[in-house]
Every structure is written in C-alpha cells, then in structure tokens.
Amino acid sequence: MANKSPKVALFITCLGDQFFPQVGESVVRILRRVGATVTFNPQQTCCGQPAFNTGYRDEAREVAVRNLDLFEDADYVVAPSGSCSTMFRVFYPELFADEPELLRKSERLRGRFYEFSEFLVKVMKAEDLGASFPHRVAYHDSCHLLRELGVESEPRKLIQSVKGLELVDLQDNQVCCGFGGTFSVKFPDVSVAMARDKLRAAADAGAEYLVANDAGCLMHLEGYIHREKIPIQTLHLAELLEKHE
C-alpha cells in the first residue's frame, strides 16, 4: 500500500452513471479500503469521446474544457473505464494541440488521471483485496485500455489474487468485442457478429464469468447474452474485487 492517503476524484463515466451505478459504488468502497480519500464532483458530465469520435470536435472541446476546470485541483482522478481514461490522457492533448494554455492543463491532468486497475496496482501497490470467488473467469481486454494506455498486466494481477478463482485463457482476447461506441450503432451487423465471436470464445474456454474494465463492453456483451440466453455472466472488475463466496 502507499504510505500516504491520496485524495482521489472519481470520474464515474456516462454509462456508469446511467446503467452501472453499482460499479461506481464498488470503486469507491475499494479505493477507501486501500487508503484513498474519495471525492465526487456532481457537476461532471461526459468525457466528450462520443462527440470527438464522430467528428464533432467543437462540441467535444467544450466538454473537455469544463472537465479540465473541474479536476484541476485533484491529486488524482480515477475512472472505472479505459475508454474515458484514454479520452482524458490521449485525446485531450490532441484536441488542444494548437492551444498552448489548454494543452498544458491537459498534460498536467494526464499525469494524474488513472484507470481503476492501473491506479490500484501502480499507485496504491494493492493487488490482493481479500476477495474470494470460486469460479472460472475469463478477462476481456477492452480496446482503449490495452492499445492506448497499455494496461494489460494490472487487471490480471488483481484477478489472479482473488481466492478460489480460476482465470482461463480467452482465445483472441485482444480482439474487440464489437461495441466501439457509435460503431455499434453505425454497423450493427458487424458489431453483433463480433460480440458472438467473443462470447463463443468465452464458452469454449469454459468461463462462467466474463470480466472487463469498461461498461460499454459489458453492456454490449450482456445484451447479446440476454438475447441468446447464453449461460455466462458479466462482471466489471470492481464488482469482482468485492466478491466473497
């Protein structure tokens, strides 16, 4: 564990706020358990990524400027999402590349912004959180978390520390689940086919649960599971780390 008690501002994400509030609650409890002081600014909104990815850069910029102001004084900002973390750390500097003052603010924030699993392992030096879950679990690497942030080992260290859990290998674990934000709306047939392939791989591995760090992936996969009545359940990593069975 870290020696001091860092002050952590939680960025909850849109999907977390609207569809997965239990994930945010788990994140807060876990961060407090490892010694962090957690704050939440209710004025926060979207990170701006949907607008940014769709080409509406002026609208994304407006949202980003607001977020830079909201989190300017935070010691750390933590999000239970590789996608939103990538928007702050990778795409904000790109968005403000021609605006020196805002670029400096975005670069300062980038050094203090962490995805949840990354913060636990790298900053708080916490891996074993005392969870127990005697089930076969597969882990899905969400695209932004893996490719943009390079976070691959941290979630696995946390998962492997859960007592009784068997982490099974997922074939093509680095392949997208098919959500991709607005991609799933623009290309629904391709998106659904990718979800089918991902869940087929999980079933072939004998997984009872599929764990990911992004609510978008979980929402997409859970929808396909529900529709096709597949005997696999989804969990966010934060929910898994609170399990005691």
Secondary structure as UniProt FT lines:
FT   STRAND          7..10
FT   HELIX           14..18
FT   HELIX           21..33
FT   TURN            34..35
FT   STRAND          37..39
FT   TURN            42..43
FT   HELIX           49..54
FT   HELIX           57..70
FT   TURN            71..73
FT   STRAND          76..79
FT   HELIX           82..86
FT   HELIX           87..91
FT   HELIX           92..95
FT   TURN            96..98
FT   HELIX           100..110
FT   TURN            111..112
FT   STRAND          113..115
FT   HELIX           116..118
FT   HELIX           119..123
FT   STRAND          136..139
FT   HELIX           144..148
FT   HELIX           153..160
FT   STRAND          166..168
FT   TURN            171..174
FT   TURN            180..182
FT   HELIX           183..186
FT   HELIX           188..204
FT   TURN            205..206
FT   STRAND          209..212
FT   HELIX           215..228
FT   STRAND          233..236
FT   HELIX           237..240
FT   TURN            241..242
//
